[in-house]
């Protein structure tokens, strides 16, 4: 939806995704209450998420806690093909 609204008004907007590998936060979680634990995401799995974010309008994609150089390399190789 974001892309279509921006195109309609001839506007651009940078949208970023800078995710980590933590497990999804449970409902009712309070900030800084505890760590949710981490997932073992392969670079390919992280890339699948990144492609979804890109399709939703993100044009700046990186990584945070638990995202390693291999994940960023997969993003870089994919970005070259766009």
C-alpha positions in Angstrom: 0.0 0.0 0.0 2.8 2.4 0.8 4.2 2.2 -2.7 0.9 2.9 -4.4 0.1 6.0 -2.1 3.6 7.5 -2.7 3.3 6.9 -6.5 -0.1 8.5 -6.6 1.3 11.6 -5.1 4.7 11.5 -7.0 6.6 11.2 -3.7 9.4 9.1 -2.5 10.2 7.9 1.0 13.1 5.9 2.4 11.8 3.1 4.6 14.2 0.9 6.6 14.2 -2.5 8.2 17.0 -3.2 10.7 15.9 -6.5 12.3 17.5 -8.8 14.9 17.3 -12.5 15.4 15.2 -12.4 18.6 12.1 -14.6 18.8 8.8 -12.7 18.4 7.7 -10.8 21.5 4.9 -12.4 23.4 1.7 -10.5 23.9 1.7 -8.4 27.1 5.5 -8.1 27.1 6.8 -5.0 28.9 9.9 -3.2 27.6 13.2 -4.4 29.1 11.3 -7.0 31.2 13.5 -9.9 29.8 15.1 -11.1 26.7 12.8 -13.2 24.5 15.6 -15.6 23.3 17.1 -15.8 19.9 16.5 -17.7 16.7 19.0 -19.4 14.5 18.2 -17.7 11.2 20.3 -18.7 8.2 21.2 -16.0 5.7 18.6 -17.5 3.3 15.9 -17.3 5.9 16.8 -13.7 6.8 16.8 -12.9 3.0 13.3 -14.2 2.8 12.2 -11.8 5.4 14.1 -9.0 3.7 12.4 -9.7 0.4 9.0 -9.4 2.1 10.1 -6.0 3.7 11.2 -4.8 0.3 7.9 -5.8 -1.3 6.2 -3.8 1.4 8.3 -0.7 0.6 11.5 -0.9 2.5 14.5 0.3 0.5 17.1 0.4 3.3 17.6 -3.1 4.9 20.3 -4.1 7.4 20.6 -6.1 10.5 21.2 -5.9 14.3 21.7 -8.3 17.1 22.3 -11.9 15.9 22.6 -10.8 12.3 26.0 -11.7 11.0 28.2 -10.8 8.0 26.8 -13.8 6.1 23.3 -12.4 6.4 24.5 -9.0 5.1 26.4 -10.7 2.3 23.2 -12.5 1.2 21.4 -9.1 1.2 24.2 -7.5 -0.8 24.2 -10.3 -3.4 20.4 -10.1 -3.8 20.5 -6.3 -4.1 22.9 -6.6 -7.0 20.2 -8.6 -8.9 17.5 -6.0 -8.4 
